[in-house]
């Protein structure tokens, strides 16, 4: 009885995580497309974001369908990519590659390449093992946080890249502004 209850609870958490990633990824793609449209209207030059949106939504739908079908048949996505629950980080990289091509941005392509590598690392290796080897010994509550390094690496890279993308134009604008007399 207790084993069945634990299995049901684990399945519930997995389905909840799938639902979270499904909603979060589509919301992120929609927000990015809206931002590109807003910026295009403001600047007067639009980036073709349609390919980015289509690639992202189709990929998310296919991954969701594969996980649903795989849940019933036992065959879906490769287990090494999905066992740690970080496969959505790999999914994020694909529409970003499409966006880098649409933008023709070398800087974005480099960031996406690093992000793809970190997402694959997080999906294929337990990054928390590095922290254990460095001496991190979590308390009883801390064991719940051991999966955090797997998500933190790609997330930190994307946050820093976003902050840099926000900061660089402001620094350029400030350096071009004439000095007050």
HURASUL-V359383 format. One record per residue. N is the residue number from 1. PHI is phi as a letter, one per 30 degrees, with the letter a starting at -180 (999 if undefined). PSI is psi in whole degrees, 0 to 359 (none if undefined). Layout:
# HURASUL-V359383
n: [N | N]
phi: [PHI | PHI]
psi: [PSI | PSI]
This chain:
# HURASUL-V359383
n: [1 | 2 | 3 | 4 | 5 | 6 | 7 | 8 | 9 | 10 | 11 | 12 | 13 | 14 | 15 | 16 | 17 | 18 | 19 | 20 | 21 | 22 | 23 | 24 | 25 | 26 | 27 | 28 | 29 | 30 | 31 | 32 | 33 | 34 | 35 | 36 | 37 | 38 | 39 | 40 | 41 | 42 | 43 | 44 | 45 | 46 | 47 | 48 | 49 | 50 | 51 | 52 | 53 | 54 | 55 | 56 | 57 | 58 | 59 | 60 | 61 | 62 | 63 | 64 | 65 | 66 | 67 | 68 | 69 | 70 | 71 | 72 | 73 | 74 | 75 | 76 | 77 | 78 | 79 | 80 | 81 | 82 | 83 | 84 | 85 | 86 | 87 | 88 | 89 | 90 | 91 | 92 | 93 | 94 | 95 | 96 | 97 | 98 | 99 | 100 | 101 | 102 | 103 | 104 | 105 | 106 | 107 | 108 | 109 | 110 | 111 | 112 | 113 | 114 | 115 | 116 | 117 | 118 | 119 | 120 | 121 | 122 | 123 | 124 | 125 | 126 | 127 | 128 | 129 | 130 | 131 | 132 | 133 | 134 | 135 | 136 | 137 | 138 | 139 | 140 | 141 | 142 | 143 | 144 | 145 | 146 | 147 | 148 | 149 | 150 | 151 | 152 | 153 | 154 | 155 | 156 | 157 | 158 | 159 | 160 | 161 | 162 | 163 | 164 | 165 | 166 | 167 | 168 | 169 | 170 | 171 | 172 | 173 | 174 | 175 | 176 | 177 | 178 | 179 | 180 | 181]
phi: [999 | d | d | d | d | d | d | d | d | d | d | d | d | d | d | d | d | d | d | e | d | e | d | d | d | d | d | d | d | d | d | d | d | d | d | d | d | d | d | d | d | d | d | j | b | c | d | d | c | d | d | d | d | d | d | d | d | d | d | d | d | d | d | d | d | d | d | d | d | d | d | c | c | j | c | b | d | e | d | d | d | c | d | d | i | c | e | e | d | d | d | d | d | d | d | d | d | d | d | d | d | d | d | h | c | d | d | d | d | d | d | d | d | d | d | d | d | d | d | d | d | d | d | c | b | d | d | d | d | d | d | d | d | d | j | d | b | d | d | d | d | d | d | d | c | d | d | d | e | d | d | d | d | d | d | d | d | d | d | d | d | d | d | d | d | d | d | e | d | d | d | d | d | d | d | d | d | d | d | d | d]
psi: [315 | 323 | 318 | 322 | 319 | 320 | 317 | 320 | 319 | 317 | 320 | 316 | 321 | 316 | 323 | 319 | 320 | 317 | 318 | 309 | 322 | 311 | 315 | 318 | 317 | 323 | 320 | 319 | 317 | 318 | 320 | 317 | 319 | 321 | 317 | 322 | 315 | 314 | 321 | 320 | 323 | 318 | 329 | 9 | 116 | 138 | 135 | 96 | 358 | 317 | 321 | 314 | 313 | 314 | 317 | 313 | 316 | 318 | 318 | 317 | 317 | 319 | 321 | 316 | 318 | 322 | 325 | 312 | 318 | 329 | 331 | 326 | 338 | 350 | 122 | 241 | 158 | 133 | 326 | 327 | 332 | 347 | 330 | 355 | 13 | 13 | 326 | 336 | 326 | 322 | 326 | 326 | 327 | 308 | 334 | 326 | 318 | 319 | 320 | 322 | 318 | 322 | 341 | 45 | 116 | 320 | 316 | 322 | 320 | 317 | 318 | 324 | 316 | 318 | 318 | 317 | 316 | 323 | 319 | 321 | 315 | 329 | 332 | 349 | 145 | 97 | 333 | 340 | 326 | 317 | 324 | 319 | 334 | 358 | 6 | 120 | 96 | 150 | 185 | 322 | 328 | 339 | 336 | 339 | 6 | 338 | 351 | 318 | 329 | 322 | 328 | 323 | 302 | 324 | 317 | 319 | 313 | 322 | 317 | 321 | 319 | 318 | 320 | 319 | 330 | 323 | 321 | 311 | 328 | 323 | 321 | 318 | 319 | 322 | 333 | 342 | 135 | 144 | 145 | 144 | none]
